[in-house]
Amino acid sequence: MTKSRGYAAQSPETDLAPWDFERREIGPHDVLIDILYCGVCHSDLHQIKNDWFPGIFPMVPGHEIVGRIAAVGGHVTKFKVGDLAGVGCMVESCGQCEDCTHNLEQFCSDGVQTYNGMGHDGIPTLGGYSNNIVVTEHFALHISDKISLAAVAPLLCAGITTYSPLRYWKVGPGHKVAVLGLGGLGHMAVKFAVAFGADVTVLSTSPSKEADAKALGAHHFVVTKDPEQVAAVTKTFDFIVDTVSGAHDINMYLNMLKSRGTHIALGAPSEPYVIPAFSLLVGGKAVAGSGIGGIAETQEMLDFCAEHNIVSDIEIIDIKDIHAAYERMEKGDVRYRFVIDMATL
């Protein structure tokens, strides 16, 4: 077995604390990654607290993982020792279903998430708040040495979650795109939509975020608490990228869509949307969802970011400060993603 150490929640009622554990031996198609940085996603907090579904404990969170290859199995062809590599939100899939054969592993019904999942070997998966991880080479990603490694980490979740729908709907020049919410997901949605050539507006309840939105490249800013500003953008947007995880009424935003416009849900509110049929029928509008991206698309996103020097805006933290970071994250007090320096473990 591979000796590991990390921070784990032993139950939903306990805080994260240091924990020594073992990972599986390195198999013929596996790579061992020494983790250098791990991003902090809001879903980490949800899962250790059992907010979404019953978890598997002890739980080591973390699915925005970057580091360096420390060892490879005998049949590995994609990586060699010393390469930079990353791991995102998933570590296994069946490899044979229609989704898998179309590079949509994220939708595989037999997929396994990087932590709080049950591996095909019957062993619970443990995430990146740790010093290392063992993963099959198919689910490891090449990382360029041209951009900040720490700032790449959140691309493995926040990056691909926003890149994928923009690519799927072929967003580009001539499109008017609104990004709802300017947090970890929202700031990446702005960067990608601008890079793809769209006209980008940030929708926010916080007037104080206008300067940041413009600094990120947004062309316009709308305070959604101001009725006049809201009225001024009625039937304006081809797409709205909704990154808000808190409860919110999307009907106001559907009114901002042009006819045949699409509202793309990326956030995961705990309360369901309530949408009267006429909010969709009038104008032939659509509400769609998108979840991360497949391995090939994630690699495409990482390569695009390396070529265009796009990374997340981050604040690096010591792992002992993770609970303070969670508290700040819940208050929206981060611009725009915390990343743990795993050397502090």
TITORVO-845026 format. One line per field, with one value per residue (C-alpha): x, y, z; residue in one letter. Coordinates in pm, 1 decimal. Layout:
<rs>
c1: X | ...
c2: Y | ...
c3: Z | ...
res: a | ...
</rs>
This chain:
<rs>
c1: 0.0 | 98.2 | 133.1 | -45.5 | -135.9 | -397.9 | -684.0 | -1004.4 | -1349.0 | -1419.5 | -1794.8 | -2032.9 | -2016.0 | -1636.5 | -1393.2 | -1118.7 | -807.0 | -476.1 | -512.7 | -271.1 | -407.5 | -310.9 | -388.0 | -382.3 | -60.5 | 40.8 | -110.5 | 21.1 | -188.7 | -160.5 | 41.9 | 141.3 | 121.1 | 290.0 | 34.8 | 171.9 | -151.6 | -520.4 | -802.3 | -1088.3 | -1431.8 | -1760.3 | -1869.2 | -1596.0 | -1783.1 | -2120.1 | -1992.7 | -1814.1 | -2136.4 | -2364.3 | -2560.6 | -2631.9 | -2629.6 | -2492.0 | -2114.6 | -1846.4 | -1634.8 | -1353.3 | -1360.7 | -1059.8 | -1197.0 | -1031.4 | -1078.9 | -868.3 | -534.4 | -199.1 | 140.5 | 425.8 | 443.3 | 643.2 | 600.8 | 432.2 | 300.4 | 465.4 | 209.4 | 179.1 | 243.7 | 109.4 | 337.8 | 688.5 | 834.7 | 882.7 | 593.2 | 344.7 | -4.0 | -350.9 | -661.0 | -1010.6 | -1351.1 | -1348.6 | -1110.6 | -1297.9 | -1573.7 | -1686.1 | -1507.0 | -1762.8 | -2098.6 | -2219.4 | -2111.5 | -1761.9 | -1707.7 | -1811.2 | -1564.7 | -1840.8 | -1707.8 | -1858.1 | -2203.8 | -2115.8 | -2361.5 | -2070.2 | -1840.5 | -1647.8 | -1575.9 | -1231.5 | -1345.2 | -1657.0 | -1705.5 | -1672.5 | -1402.3 | -1456.9 | -1223.9 | -1465.5 | -1236.7 | -1366.3 | -1193.0 | -999.0 | -919.6 | -652.6 | -625.5 | -333.3 | 26.6 | -31.1 | -286.2 | -287.5 | -500.4 | -520.0 | -334.5 | -655.3 | -786.2 | -461.6 | -408.4 | -98.9 | -20.5 | 192.0 | 491.3 | 421.3 | 161.0 | 134.6 | 81.2 | -112.6 | -344.6 | -405.9 | -553.3 | -906.5 | -920.4 | -973.8 | -1324.8 | -1419.0 | -1235.6 | -1384.6 | -1730.0 | -1747.9 | -1542.3 | -1751.9 | -2094.9 | -1947.2 | -1782.8 | -2091.7 | -2314.5 | -2039.1 | -2029.7 | -1823.1 | -1826.1 | -2174.2 | -2313.7 | -2424.3 | -2350.6 | -2445.9 | -2262.3 | -2480.9 | -2266.3 | -1901.3 | -1738.3 | -1513.5 | -1717.9 | -1831.5 | -1486.9 | -1376.7 | -1693.0 | -1610.7 | -1251.6 | -1352.0 | -1647.7 | -1427.2 | -1149.3 | -1400.8 | -1499.6 | -1845.9 | -1990.6 | -1998.9 | -2214.9 | -2187.1 | -2514.0 | -2463.7 | -2647.0 | -2325.8 | -2242.0 | -1896.8 | -1806.1 | -1826.7 | -1458.9 | -1353.6 | -1586.9 | -1439.9 | -1085.3 | -1160.2 | -1264.5 | -1642.4 | -1780.6 | -2090.1 | -2220.5 | -2580.4 | -2685.3 | -2980.5 | -3128.7 | -3179.1 | -3513.1 | -3409.2 | -3088.8 | -3280.9 | -3546.2 | -3276.4 | -3149.2 | -3486.2 | -3452.3 | -3079.0 | -2881.7 | -2832.2 | -2703.1 | -2703.3 | -2441.5 | -2587.4 | -2312.5 | -2516.2 | -2541.4 | -2779.0 | -3154.9 | -3270.1 | -3568.3 | -3449.3 | -3768.4 | -3633.7 | -3328.6 | -3532.2 | -3687.6 | -3338.2 | -3297.7 | -3363.4 | -3613.7 | -3462.6 | -3210.7 | -3066.9 | -3019.6 | -2732.0 | -2738.7 | -2396.8 | -2458.1 | -2632.0 | -2889.0 | -3033.7 | -3383.1 | -3539.5 | -3616.1 | -3982.0 | -4045.5 | -4394.3 | -4442.1 | -4503.2 | -4153.9 | -4027.7 | -4309.3 | -4297.4 | -3984.4 | -3916.0 | -3650.7 | -3457.9 | -3309.4 | -3015.3 | -2752.2 | -2389.8 | -2158.0 | -1777.7 | -1645.5 | -1489.9 | -1119.5 | -1044.7 | -1229.7 | -1058.4 | -720.2 | -834.3 | -928.7 | -592.7 | -408.7 | -621.8 | -543.3 | -170.7 | -178.1 | -379.3 | -235.1 | -570.6 | -566.6 | -784.4 | -744.1 | -641.1 | -542.4 | -294.0 | -357.3 | -194.9 | -393.8 | -433.3 | -641.7 | -896.0 | -1185.1 | -1125.7 | -1121.3 | -1454.8 | -1605.8 | -1481.5 | -1596.9 | -1950.6 | -1949.2 | -1819.2 | -1496.5 | -1253.5 | -1134.6 | -1187.9 | -1060.6 | -864.4 | -577.5 | -400.0 | -20.5 | 26.1 | 382.9 | 215.3 | 80.2
c2: 0.0 | 364.5 | 557.0 | 891.1 | 1171.6 | 1439.6 | 1621.1 | 1423.8 | 1460.7 | 1151.7 | 1224.8 | 1503.7 | 1641.5 | 1671.3 | 1923.1 | 1831.8 | 1714.6 | 1543.3 | 1175.9 | 906.5 | 649.9 | 420.6 | 435.4 | 138.3 | 3.7 | 151.6 | -73.1 | -120.7 | 169.0 | 393.9 | 702.7 | 830.9 | 1208.0 | 1404.6 | 1678.9 | 2032.8 | 2234.8 | 2160.3 | 2403.8 | 2452.3 | 2409.4 | 2501.3 | 2142.9 | 2027.1 | 2191.6 | 2060.2 | 1703.1 | 1688.0 | 1820.0 | 1573.3 | 1861.2 | 1681.4 | 1307.4 | 1066.8 | 1069.9 | 805.6 | 870.4 | 926.3 | 1178.7 | 1355.8 | 1636.2 | 1796.6 | 1756.8 | 2041.8 | 1866.2 | 1955.4 | 1806.3 | 1605.8 | 1243.4 | 1045.8 | 693.6 | 520.4 | 170.3 | -60.2 | -1.6 | 376.1 | 562.5 | 916.7 | 1023.2 | 986.3 | 1056.2 | 1429.8 | 1542.9 | 1794.7 | 1647.2 | 1723.1 | 1538.0 | 1681.5 | 1572.1 | 1208.8 | 916.1 | 623.8 | 540.3 | 224.1 | 318.8 | 131.2 | 308.5 | 558.5 | 852.5 | 715.8 | 632.1 | 988.4 | 1148.5 | 1231.1 | 1031.7 | 1286.6 | 1147.8 | 779.0 | 604.1 | 399.7 | 698.1 | 753.3 | 1095.1 | 1181.7 | 1170.7 | 1057.7 | 788.5 | 411.9 | 289.4 | -7.4 | -197.9 | -143.7 | 104.9 | 457.3 | 735.0 | 1001.0 | 1342.1 | 1602.4 | 1752.3 | 1511.4 | 1462.3 | 1219.3 | 1037.6 | 721.6 | 737.1 | 560.6 | 752.4 | 810.1 | 1036.3 | 1229.6 | 1547.5 | 1715.5 | 2056.1 | 2315.7 | 2465.3 | 2799.5 | 2917.7 | 2930.2 | 2579.1 | 2695.6 | 2907.7 | 2613.7 | 2399.4 | 2551.5 | 2501.2 | 2131.1 | 2215.7 | 2583.0 | 2607.2 | 2307.8 | 2368.2 | 2704.7 | 2619.7 | 2316.5 | 2481.9 | 2782.4 | 2546.6 | 2323.7 | 2619.4 | 2755.6 | 3092.0 | 3345.2 | 3672.3 | 3814.8 | 3657.5 | 3853.7 | 3653.6 | 3735.9 | 3577.1 | 3559.0 | 3574.2 | 3670.1 | 3403.7 | 3105.6 | 2987.5 | 3330.6 | 3483.9 | 3193.6 | 3220.3 | 3586.4 | 3507.8 | 3233.3 | 3417.0 | 3722.0 | 3504.2 | 3343.9 | 3686.6 | 3731.4 | 4056.5 | 3989.2 | 4134.6 | 4047.4 | 4031.2 | 4081.2 | 4195.1 | 4367.5 | 4707.4 | 4678.9 | 4400.6 | 4619.6 | 4716.7 | 4354.0 | 4249.4 | 4508.6 | 4415.2 | 4054.2 | 4172.3 | 4209.9 | 4478.0 | 4563.7 | 4532.2 | 4517.5 | 4551.2 | 4313.8 | 4492.4 | 4802.4 | 4774.1 | 5030.1 | 4843.1 | 4515.4 | 4662.4 | 4800.0 | 4449.8 | 4286.9 | 4054.6 | 4130.5 | 3807.7 | 3498.9 | 3308.0 | 3349.5 | 3146.1 | 3100.0 | 3025.7 | 3100.7 | 2818.6 | 2999.4 | 3001.1 | 3250.3 | 3311.7 | 3262.5 | 3399.3 | 3752.7 | 3639.0 | 3449.0 | 3784.8 | 3906.9 | 3640.2 | 3704.8 | 3480.0 | 3132.0 | 3225.9 | 2972.9 | 2993.2 | 2759.6 | 2638.2 | 2565.2 | 2640.7 | 2383.6 | 2550.7 | 2326.6 | 2453.8 | 2365.4 | 2625.1 | 2720.9 | 2809.6 | 2883.7 | 2734.8 | 3077.1 | 3190.2 | 2942.0 | 2940.8 | 3315.0 | 3354.3 | 2982.0 | 2996.4 | 2704.6 | 2618.5 | 2380.4 | 2237.3 | 2143.9 | 1940.1 | 1967.4 | 1804.9 | 1487.3 | 1411.0 | 1509.6 | 1839.7 | 1909.5 | 1861.2 | 2089.2 | 2352.4 | 2326.1 | 2359.8 | 2662.4 | 2823.4 | 2762.9 | 2915.2 | 3221.1 | 3262.7 | 3210.4 | 3098.1 | 3141.2 | 3436.3 | 3271.9 | 3312.4 | 3051.8 | 2920.2 | 2695.8 | 2374.7 | 2446.2 | 2749.2 | 2546.3 | 2609.6 | 2983.4 | 2961.5 | 2776.6 | 3048.9 | 3319.5 | 3122.8 | 3102.7 | 3479.9 | 3532.3 | 3672.0 | 3530.5 | 3660.1 | 3408.9 | 3070.3 | 2938.1 | 2702.0 | 2495.8 | 2482.1 | 2114.6 | 2178.2 | 2310.2 | 1962.9
c3: 0.0 | -44.3 | 281.0 | 281.1 | 516.9 | 490.4 | 655.0 | 704.3 | 855.9 | 1062.3 | 1063.5 | 953.9 | 1309.2 | 1328.8 | 1183.6 | 943.2 | 1124.6 | 1039.3 | 946.3 | 831.6 | 586.6 | 299.7 | -70.0 | -306.6 | -449.5 | -785.0 | -1052.6 | -1407.3 | -1543.2 | -1236.6 | -1157.4 | -813.5 | -785.4 | -509.6 | -449.6 | -440.3 | -435.3 | -392.6 | -458.2 | -212.7 | -369.4 | -200.8 | -263.0 | -21.5 | 262.9 | 145.9 | 132.6 | 466.8 | 624.8 | 438.8 | 286.1 | -41.7 | 33.4 | 296.2 | 281.6 | 319.0 | 626.4 | 707.1 | 420.0 | 271.3 | 45.8 | -254.0 | -630.4 | -769.7 | -751.2 | -908.1 | -843.4 | -986.1 | -1098.1 | -840.9 | -982.2 | -1275.1 | -1336.9 | -1586.9 | -1864.3 | -1831.2 | -2156.4 | -2099.2 | -1814.5 | -1683.3 | -1340.6 | -1292.1 | -1513.7 | -1380.0 | -1356.8 | -1229.8 | -1114.1 | -1125.7 | -1002.2 | -1117.3 | -1104.2 | -1261.9 | -1509.1 | -1683.8 | -2007.5 | -2219.4 | -2204.9 | -2465.0 | -2248.8 | -2192.7 | -2559.9 | -2649.1 | -2402.4 | -2155.2 | -1861.5 | -1622.9 | -1705.9 | -1673.1 | -1441.7 | -1306.8 | -1260.7 | -938.1 | -793.1 | -662.2 | -301.1 | -118.6 | -380.3 | -389.6 | -625.1 | -851.8 | -620.0 | -330.7 | -155.5 | -78.4 | -268.5 | -76.0 | -216.9 | -251.9 | 95.8 | 123.3 | 23.5 | -263.4 | -476.8 | -690.1 | -1005.2 | -1339.6 | -1608.7 | -1807.2 | -1531.3 | -1487.5 | -1687.2 | -1825.0 | -1672.9 | -1849.8 | -1671.2 | -1844.8 | -1592.7 | -1213.4 | -1081.9 | -775.9 | -990.4 | -1224.4 | -944.9 | -951.2 | -1327.9 | -1254.0 | -1128.7 | -1160.5 | -1491.5 | -1671.6 | -1520.9 | -1698.4 | -2009.1 | -2105.4 | -2149.0 | -2328.0 | -2576.8 | -2604.8 | -2697.3 | -2925.0 | -2750.5 | -2939.5 | -3134.8 | -3183.1 | -2865.5 | -2563.6 | -2248.3 | -1891.0 | -1598.4 | -1289.7 | -976.8 | -950.1 | -735.0 | -798.6 | -1097.0 | -1211.8 | -1244.4 | -1465.6 | -1676.4 | -1738.4 | -1837.5 | -2080.7 | -2236.2 | -2297.1 | -2440.6 | -2678.6 | -2810.1 | -2656.2 | -2522.3 | -2147.1 | -1871.2 | -1502.9 | -1308.0 | -934.6 | -623.3 | -507.0 | -661.9 | -505.6 | -750.6 | -1058.4 | -1052.3 | -1020.5 | -1302.0 | -1534.7 | -1430.5 | -1526.1 | -1871.1 | -1843.5 | -2073.2 | -1866.2 | -1511.8 | -1386.7 | -1023.0 | -1002.4 | -700.3 | -913.8 | -1102.2 | -1363.0 | -1447.5 | -1463.5 | -1692.1 | -1920.6 | -2003.7 | -2078.2 | -2382.1 | -2409.7 | -2367.8 | -2581.3 | -2277.9 | -1903.2 | -1716.1 | -1368.3 | -1113.9 | -799.8 | -544.2 | -308.3 | -350.6 | -613.9 | -840.9 | -1197.7 | -1355.4 | -1337.2 | -1532.0 | -1790.0 | -1878.8 | -1966.0 | -2234.5 | -2599.3 | -2774.3 | -2800.1 | -2531.6 | -2287.0 | -1911.0 | -1817.7 | -1456.9 | -1305.6 | -938.8 | -719.4 | -491.4 | -223.4 | -310.3 | -647.8 | -911.6 | -949.5 | -1313.8 | -1448.2 | -1794.3 | -1949.2 | -1842.2 | -2101.4 | -2355.8 | -2415.2 | -2623.6 | -2655.7 | -2384.2 | -2237.9 | -1900.0 | -1923.7 | -1691.4 | -1731.5 | -1511.5 | -1534.2 | -1854.9 | -1984.8 | -1963.7 | -2324.1 | -2286.7 | -1955.7 | -2121.1 | -2404.5 | -2146.3 | -1970.1 | -2301.2 | -2395.5 | -2060.4 | -2102.1 | -2451.5 | -2343.8 | -1991.6 | -1819.8 | -1457.6 | -1150.8 | -917.4 | -594.0 | -232.3 | -109.3 | 242.1 | 500.4 | 547.7 | 919.2 | 817.4 | 619.8 | 859.9 | 856.9 | 477.6 | 480.3 | 698.7 | 463.6 | 160.0 | 296.2 | 338.6 | -16.2 | 127.1 | -128.8 | -464.7 | -602.3 | -495.0 | -198.7 | -279.3 | -15.1 | -25.3 | 53.7 | 170.5 | 486.1 | 560.4
res: m | t | k | s | r | g | y | a | a | q | s | p | e | t | d | l | a | p | w | d | f | e | r | r | e | i | g | p | h | d | v | l | i | d | i | l | y | c | g | v | c | h | s | d | l | h | q | i | k | n | d | w | f | p | g | i | f | p | m | v | p | g | h | e | i | v | g | r | i | a | a | v | g | g | h | v | t | k | f | k | v | g | d | l | a | g | v | g | c | m | v | e | s | c | g | q | c | e | d | c | t | h | n | l | e | q | f | c | s | d | g | v | q | t | y | n | g | m | g | h | d | g | i | p | t | l | g | g | y | s | n | n | i | v | v | t | e | h | f | a | l | h | i | s | d | k | i | s | l | a | a | v | a | p | l | l | c | a | g | i | t | t | y | s | p | l | r | y | w | k | v | g | p | g | h | k | v | a | v | l | g | l | g | g | l | g | h | m | a | v | k | f | a | v | a | f | g | a | d | v | t | v | l | s | t | s | p | s | k | e | a | d | a | k | a | l | g | a | h | h | f | v | v | t | k | d | p | e | q | v | a | a | v | t | k | t | f | d | f | i | v | d | t | v | s | g | a | h | d | i | n | m | y | l | n | m | l | k | s | r | g | t | h | i | a | l | g | a | p | s | e | p | y | v | i | p | a | f | s | l | l | v | g | g | k | a | v | a | g | s | g | i | g | g | i | a | e | t | q | e | m | l | d | f | c | a | e | h | n | i | v | s | d | i | e | i | i | d | i | k | d | i | h | a | a | y | e | r | m | e | k | g | d | v | r | y | r | f | v | i | d | m | a | t | l
</rs>
